[in-house]
Amino acid sequence: MKNLFLVTMCLALALAASAQRSMPEALQKLLNAEYAITSLYVDTVNEDKLVEDAIRGMLENLDPHSSYTDAKETKELEEPLQGEFSGVGIQFNMNKDTLYVIQTVPGGPSERVGILAGDRIIYVNDTVIAGVKMKNSDIQKRLRGKKGTQVTVKVMRPGVPELITFRITRDNIPLHSIDAKYMLDERTGYLSITRFGAKTHEEMMEALSDLKKQGMTQVIIDLSDNGGGYLNAAIDMCNEFLERGQLMVYTEGENQPRSEANANGWGDYKDLHMVVIVNQFSASAAEIFAGAMQDWDRAVVVGRRTFGKGLVQRPVRFDDGSMMRLTVARYYTPSGRCIQKPYERGDKKGYENELLDRANEGEYYCLDSIQFNDSLRYTTRLTGRTIYGGGGVMPDVYVPIDTSEYSTYYRDMTAKGILNQFAIKYVDQNRKQLNKRYKTIQDFDRDFVVTDEMMRDFIAMGEKDSVKYEEEKYRTSERLLKDIIKGLIARDVYSDAGAYSVIMNHRNNDVKAAYDVLNDRERYDRLLREGNPEYERLVKKGK
């Protein structure tokens, strides 16, 4: 019997091999291995998981950005870039294990049933979510769902003794790419773009049009912490600022012929004076936009060297909803720069730690810690000024991170969440008075002051949560702490994530540097014409 079984298995493997003779030898080997494991292995095998693990294993030995996601992971990955999802329409914060509603989406499902900023959601359907240390992602899963489905929540509202029950019908909720837009002065617009999604170009055009109506003649586009997204979104954005025929980006790979994207000349903002802000977390599509603006001497780039992701992934979708994102090409800026930072195949940990290495080497704090190989020198397309490739976009104006106000006291109060907790409590107790006294965010920005009495309550809240008050360290960070508290209060009062930026940009050194360059036209023109002579001393000769 045993011999018969072995003969049968051998025949089956032989037949499988015969059917696969037209396949490459390596693929035949892989299929035979999978077939043998599922047919002969001593224990039960999950064939789907076996295949998924094999795919992940193959990709792990390629570049750092090729990846595989199952159906659930794929949906979560793509949702922020699609511009909407189905849910209840709230922005929330966790305050001591309790979901605190910061704002409701205007016209969204929660606003329609009467949920207010400041409400605490205690139950979702019959599940208690307050005081149980539930992850944000788990809470989101309970609140989100198919459009048209219902979810029942029980809410605690300040001043109301009993829980209030709401039945919410889920609907499509917009996810915006732009989290702040406003005028810095009578002619300078400011725009913060957080991702490159399906609707980013549309949102940008609406924002620029609105700012133009307010008198904008020059703009700061802030791509700090923008991790990228869709390549086409970056191309559409570039097209608004470049002349007809100007190359925006090109891609090329071993199995992918060169593909170019050139401006069509129909852009509405080809003459708008512009500064682009980037930092070490600006990546991918954000680097494409910043690189194109820099290469065509179209904008001054301000901030710190970007992440350095110059690889293009193509989605390969499977019938079960899973997806493989396979790197198929490198992208190049108009000057021919590939800004992909170096990596070793299979060493994802080393790749992920590269930003930490930059910090340890002092790059974020001192220009002298940066060096460029002479071989990475490129020139811009119009004026021929020097720029650099190989590991991100180096800005035209370097801005170090200012750590002069950081202290261990600031670190501990932030880590414990005391800043958020204090702002939430203060708004809870003073929302009506704040709304009555400060009609607009501009009124609040100009007139609201975080008082010493407020800070005493803030210190006491920290001590209650085991953060020891130390006078010297507190004084080091006092101004920073007050500004952050003011920004968080503004965000909650005006139900607008951008309100925080309005307050904090007064102390944001990147924005200050961008504003100064934009309003010093002689320096602005000189940078676009001659480049930054300070960078010449950073060049290391040789390969």
Phi, psi and omega in degrees: 000315180299316180296321179298318180298316181295320178297316180299317181294319179297318178297319180297316179295323180294318179296319179297319180294321180297320181291341186255011185298334179282349180278157172301150185300320181296321179292321176301318180298317181295314180296319179297320180296316180296318180296318180295318181296312182291336183266331190243344188298146188297327181246172177294138182240135173277103187296321180298315180293324179301315180293317179300317179297324179294317178298312180301318181297319178296317184289328182298336181264010175259223181276170184289348187250351172286133186206165177234138176228140176286180187301317181293314179297323180297316180298316180295325181291319186275337185306311182297336183270343181283341177094357176194162174211170179260129181188203185261345174082054174226153167253130186226164175231153174262118179245102182052056176068016178236134180284118181251123182282115177280315178201159172254148178292125180306125180078001183279176185302317182290319178297322183296328181269352174107011175290140186240156171301135182101343177294149173249126178271119185261318180239143166240115193054238181255013183259127175284127178247355181266135175074016182242010178055045178280140180294149176305319182297324179290323177294317180300320180299325181284328182276326180278161179172183183295142176303133179096343177280161184246151174222138179256129178237148173246130191240138170263125181241130178308131179089352179250120188292331184247159176294143178255132181262132176234138172252116187250132174265117183298149180213173177292131182243127180288142173248117187268145176274336184254119183257354177201137173208128178191172179267128176280329171208193187293346181229352185255114176270154178229135184221123178251120181248121189264340181203164175249094183247190184297332184247013184297315181299315179300315179296319180298316181296320177295318181294315180296322178297317179296316180293323179298321177296334179273001176110007183299128172237354177209155188217149169251121175255115186262114178250021177302136177064012179276110184278003176101213185147232184281132177300318182297329178295320178294320179296315179299322177293313179304322185299333181286346188241354186246159181279160180305131177087348179289130181292130179264318180192152169223153181237152181198141178212172182304320180248013180232117179294160180302132178232127185248149171238120182243145181294144181267354177083004182265006184299147182272348188230041183289340182248005183286123176295136191212143169237137178248127178262133176225163171214190187293347178258001175283125188217163168057245183300327177296323179287328176298313180295310181298319180296318180294318179295323180288316184296328179264015179053037186267334180209153171274130179261130187235144174132228180231162183305135185284177188300313181098050177250104182243026180252141182255127179257139173252128177286130174246108186267144178249160186299333183275006179094352178282170185208143171250127175258104188255128177291121184243346183200167168255151174252152184231139177284168185305333180279354182099007179285133163256117187268011178296128178283156183298151176205158174252133180304133177084352182257069181291327181296316178297322179294316181293332181275359185298322178295323177295321177299319177301317180297315181295331179276356174089010186297329184281349188241343185211127181297326184296343182281353182264139174224144177240139170287143180301332181290346181265009181281132175230172177231149180288162190283331184261307186259350178073021178286159185280133171225172186230148177241187176076070177115043177103172176265120176276124183294161176286331177234114181277134178235112180288156173286131180269115180253012186295337181257004178280146176206167178293331177295314177299315181301313184290321179293327177287313182298326181279352180078017184293325180301309179297315182299318181294316181298317179299313181297317182296316180294321177305317185278342189228013187304312183298316181294320180295315179296324181287322186276324184242096186293326182231164177298328178294320176299315180297314180302318184284322194248337184283136180233131172281112189276165177296326178297319176299319182291330175295320176294322178297314179299316181296322178296321178294316180296326178295335180254026172070025172261108184289132178282127175233115189308309185297316181290324176298315181297326177300321187254004189304311184295319178297314180299317180297319181293320179294317178300317179299318179296318180293322177296316179299318180301318182285320183292318186262007177047047186213116179300328180292341180298326178299318179295322179304316181286312190284337182293345174295334182246003180282112185295329177295316180292320178300315181296318179297316180297316180297316180296316183295329182262005171246085190299327179295316179292318179304310181294322181294319178297319180286339182265319188245344183082192182255103183298339179298333183286341183300328181283353180271352186280128177258122183292151177106187184284000000 
